[in-house]
Amino acid sequence: MAPCQSPSPGGLSFSALATGFLHTCGFTNSGAAYCWGDNSSGQLGSGTTASSSTPGAVSGGLSFSAIAAGDVHSCGLTSSGAAYCWGDNSSGQLGNGSITNSSTPVAVSVALSFSTLVTTRRHTCGLTSTGAAYCWGENSSSQVGDGTTTQRLVPTAVTSP
């Protein structure tokens, strides 16, 4: 994520940006999130699956302090550390206990306070303020870090050997 100091052509000034496979998201100084690009799985968070060539507001009125973009899903972190994700959920990467896509932000279902979120193709990880790591989603190559290859639909603690 890199700060954008000058306003975009639409008049928005972003504090941070995150890029996914075919989409980009960012948030403003006030924490309002905007996404643009491909939206085939709802990864723009607009409540639809219509793609957009310009920044559109993420639904729900949440205020984010961090944002991450995976292949075709996105996640945001509120100032209180609550995690929300939207878009493709075919491997449980939204962390809400299901594999149903969502075109609006859904709360990650485990009541943890995260300080950082990272996303990749089909899984998501977060760090708590105490440094505990949790991951969820695709786990075919043990990328969740729990010693298994079982897909995880909610945040699962990364375990040590």
Secondary structure as the mmCIF struct_conf table of DSSP 4:
data_model
#
loop_
_struct_conf.conf_type_id
_struct_conf.id
_struct_conf.beg_label_comp_id
_struct_conf.beg_label_asym_id
_struct_conf.beg_label_seq_id
_struct_conf.end_label_comp_id
_struct_conf.end_label_asym_id
_struct_conf.end_label_seq_id
BEND BEND1 SER A 6 SER A 6
HELX_LH_PP_P HELX_LH_PP_P1 PRO A 7 SER A 8
TURN_TY1_P TURN_TY1_P1 PRO A 9 GLY A 10
BEND BEND2 GLY A 11 GLY A 11
STRN STRN1 PHE A 14 THR A 19
BEND BEND3 PHE A 21 LEU A 22
STRN STRN2 HIS A 23 THR A 28
TURN_TY1_P TURN_TY1_P2 ASN A 29 SER A 30
STRN STRN3 ALA A 33 GLY A 37
TURN_TY1_P TURN_TY1_P3 SER A 40 SER A 41
BEND BEND4 GLY A 42 GLY A 42
TURN_TY1_P TURN_TY1_P4 GLN A 43 LEU A 44
BEND BEND5 SER A 46 THR A 48
STRN STRN4 SER A 52 ALA A 57
HELX_LH_PP_P HELX_LH_PP_P2 VAL A 58 VAL A 58
TURN_TY1_P TURN_TY1_P5 SER A 59 GLY A 60
STRN STRN5 PHE A 64 ALA A 69
BEND BEND6 ASP A 71 VAL A 72
STRN STRN6 HIS A 73 THR A 78
TURN_TY1_P TURN_TY1_P6 SER A 79 SER A 80
STRN STRN7 ALA A 83 GLY A 87
TURN_TY1_P TURN_TY1_P7 SER A 90 SER A 91
BEND BEND7 GLY A 92 GLY A 92
TURN_TY1_P TURN_TY1_P8 GLN A 93 LEU A 94
BEND BEND8 ASN A 96 SER A 98
STRN STRN8 SER A 102 ALA A 107
BEND BEND9 SER A 109 VAL A 110
STRN STRN9 PHE A 114 THR A 119
BEND BEND10 ARG A 121 ARG A 122
STRN STRN10 HIS A 123 THR A 128
TURN_TY1_P TURN_TY1_P9 SER A 129 THR A 130
STRN STRN11 ALA A 133 GLY A 137
TURN_TY1_P TURN_TY1_P10 SER A 140 SER A 141
BEND BEND11 SER A 142 SER A 142
TURN_TY1_P TURN_TY1_P11 GLN A 143 VAL A 144
BEND BEND12 ASP A 146 THR A 148
STRN STRN12 ARG A 152 ALA A 157
#
